[in-house]
Amino acid sequence: MLARKTKSDIVFDIANYAFLGFFTIMILYPLYFIVIASVSDPDRIFTGDVWLWPSGLTFDGYRRIFNDPAIWIGYRNSILYAAVSAVISTVLVIMAAYPVSRKDFLGRNAFMTFFVITLFFNGGIIPTYLLIKQLHLIDTMWAVVLPSAVDAFLIIIAKTFFQELPGELREAAAIDGCRNIKYLLSIVLPLSKPIIAVLVLFAVVRQWNGFFDALIYLNDGDKFPLQLVLRNILIQSQPSGNLVNDIDTLLAKQRVTELIKFGVIIVAALPLLILYPFLQRFFVKGVMVGSVKG
């Protein structure tokens, strides 16, 4: 039988729900504001009339964005880069994490030390650019995909997950004559769907949101990912310095910029918002198991 709540318990529950409700609103309202602002008249946004619902409903911002053919090229490229990056990153991370998760792997601590060092130090922008150039990867998809293919943080998460698998499984497989590669492919990977989902989601999100590598390594506009295309659209819509004396043109440019600014956020985030619910159940389980060793 449940014990009756005391006054202090009730006060705590009320305070707890109030805090969580306030915290939830603080997180969700900026996202909600971006949505309603993207379909509102920019003049109403300037005057502060937009805060609970759209004001002066308009879809001109989205029309300007989607009428640009570069948007669809950017979508195609980003989907391609994200898919290729997810496959390569997941395979490489598993290949690195599984061996160092085995206690009988010689030199596992040394390898983990090397992996951890890369979390704090890297080669720098200029040396990395020179390396990419010497490998003749400039202006290719691989210049965007390969530099971020392996993440030491993901290796640590995957390693911890693999360590949680019962050792009896490997012993039983060895008795049946199952070798290491077959054990990995036939037993470990089918049991590793949660961590694989985590690795895929991390790789996709990192590649989808990234534009810096593309900005440095890509010159051909037909190879630009969506984020770089949206950045260029936003820059092109900014008022230039020679319009200072032309107030009407300057205001018109600012209006267009305001129209597009919120729309590009929605356009960029929508695919990830659609993808996340399908991987969410695996994502939570994978992160919890891969981050905390029982």
N, C-alpha and C positions, 0 to 999 in steps of 0.2 A: 504494500500500500504506500502510495506516494505521501511524503510528509507535506504538511501545509506550509506554504511559503510565509516567511516572516516579513515584517514591514521593510526591513533592510534588504531582503531579497527582491521585493517588489520595486523598491527605489533603484536598486542596482539594475534590474531588468529594464526599467523605464529609461534610465540614463544610458544604458548600453544600446538600446534600440534607437534612442535619439541621436547618439553619437554615430552609430552605423548609418542611420538614415541621412544625417548631415554629410557624412563622408561619401556616401553613394551619390548624393546630389552634386557634391563638389566634383566628382569624377565624371558623371554622366552629362551634367549641364553643358560643359564646353563642347562635347560631341554633339549634343542636341542643337546648340546654338549654331554650330557650323552647318548642320543640315538645313535649318530654317533660314539662315543667312544666305545660303547658296541659291535659294529660290525667292529671295526678297529684293525689293527695289533698293539699290545702293544708297539713294538719297534718304530712305527711311532708316538705313543702318547708321548713316552719319548722324542723324538727328536722335538716335537712341530709341526709335520706336519698335525695334525688333528685339524682343527678349523672351517672350513666351510662345509666340506663334509667328508665322510668316506675315509680312506686311508688304502690300504691293506685289502680289505674286507674279513672278516672271521666271522664265526658263531661258532667257537670252544668254546667260553665262554658259549653260550646258550646250546651247546651240553653237556658240562660238568655239567651244572646246571640241565638240564632236564633229564639227564641220571641217576641222583641220585634219587633212589626211595623215599628217605625221602622228596623230594620236593612235590611229589603228596600227601603224607601223611599230610604234612604241609598245603597244599592247602585245603584238606578235613577238617582238624581240624579248620583252620581259618574260613572257610565258616560256619561250624557248630557253632563255638563260636560267630561269628559275628551275625548270624541269631538269635540264642538264646538270645544273649545280646540285640539285637535290640527290640525283643518282650518284654522281661522282663523290660528293661529300659524304653521303651515307656509307658507301662502299669503303672509302679510305678510312673513315673514322672507325668503322667496325674492324677493319684489318689492323688498325693500330691499337684499338682498345682491347680486343679479345686476347691477344697474346700477353699483354701486360697484366691482364686480370688473372692469369694462370700463375699459381705459386711455384710451379716447376719450370717457369720460363727463365732462362739464364739472362741476367742483366736487366730484369724488369724495373728495378729501382733506378738504374742509370737512365733508361729510356724515359721513365716518368719524370725524372729531373729535367731532362732536355725538353720535354713537352711543357712542363710548368714554366721554365725559363722563357719560353715564347709568349707566355701570357703577359710578361712585363717588358720584354725587349723585342724589337723587330729590326729589320734591315734599314728602315727609313725610306722616304718617298723616292729620293733621287737614285740610290742604289737599286731599289726595286724597279724603277722605270728603266734604268740601264740594262738590268737583267732581262726584263720583258723585251726590250728592243733587241738585245743580242740573240734572243731566242726567236726573233722574227714573228712575234705575236702581236705587235702593234696593229691596231685597227682590225682585230679579229675577235671573235666571240671568246676565245680562250684567254685573252688578256683580262676579260671581265670575270670569267668563271674560275680559272685555276688559282689565282693568288689567294682567294678566300676559301679554297676547297676544304682545307683541314683546319679545324678549330680545336685548340688544346682543351678548352672548357668542355666541349662536347665529348672529347676523348675521356676526360675524367668522369663525366656523367655515365657514359656507356661502360667504362671499365667497372665502375661501382655496381652497375646493374648486372653485368656478367658475373661479378663476384657473388651476387646473391643467389645465383642458380645453384641448386643442390649438387654437391660433389658426388653424391651417389649416382647421379645420372651418368656422369662420365665413367665411373667405375663399372656400372652395368653395361654401358656401351662398349667399353674396352673388353669386357669378358665375352661379349658377342662378336668380337673381332672388328668393331667399328673404329676406323682410324680417325685422326684429328680433323682432317678436312671434312670427311663425311659426318662426323659428330657435329661440327660447326654448321654445316649446311642442312642436315636432316633433323637435328634436335635443338641446337641453340637458337638458330634464326627463327624457326616457327614459334619458339617461346618468347621471342624478343620483339613482338609486334609493338608493345608500348614504347620501347626505347627507339625503335625504328621510326615510329610516328613522330617522336620528339625530334629526332635528327632531321627528318624530312621537313618538318615545320620550321625549325630553326634555319635550315638552309634556304628554304623558299622565302621566308620573311627577310632574311639578311640580303638575299639577292634582289628581291622585289623592291626593297626600300633603298638599296644602294644606288648612288649615282656618281660617287667620287672616282671610282675606278674607270667608269665609262667616260667621265669628263676628261681624265688624263690620257687614256689609252685609245679612245675611239675618235676618228676624224670624219668618217662617213656617216651622214645623217640617217641613212637607211639602216644603220646598225645601232642607233641610239635606243636605249631602253626607255620605258615609259617615264620614269622619274626625270630623266634628262630632257625629254621632250616637254614635259610639263614645266620644268624650270625655264626652258627657253621661251615657251609661250608666255609665262609670267613676266620674264624680263622684257620681251618685245612689247608687252602691253604697258610697261612702265612709262610715265611721261619723261621725255628727254629734256635736257637743260635748255635747248633752244626754244622751248615752248613757254618759257617763263613770262614773256611779254604778251603771249596770246592766251589770255585767261580762259576764254571759252573752250579753246582746244585742250588746254591743260585740264580743265574740269571734266571734259568729256573723256579724256584719257584716264583720269583718276576713277571715273565711274566704271569704265571698262575693266580697269584693274581690280576694282572691288567686286565686280560681277564674277570675274574669273577666279579670284583668289580662293574663295571658299569652295568653288566648284572643283578645282583641281585636287583639293584634299579628299573630297568624296570619290572622285574618279580613281585616285591612286589607292585609296583604302578599301574600296568596295570588294575587289576580288579576294583580299585576305579575310574580310568579314564573312564572305560566303564560304571560304575554305575552312575556317577555324572550327565551326560547329561539328564538322565531320571528323576532325581529329582531336576534339577537345577531351573526349573520354580517355583516349590513349595518352594524350599530352599530360594530363594531371597525374595519371598512374605512373607514367614513365619518369616524370620529374621527381615525384615523391620517392619512388624506389631507387632511382639513380642518384639521388642527392643525399639520402640518409641511409647509412649502413646499420642494419639491426644487429 
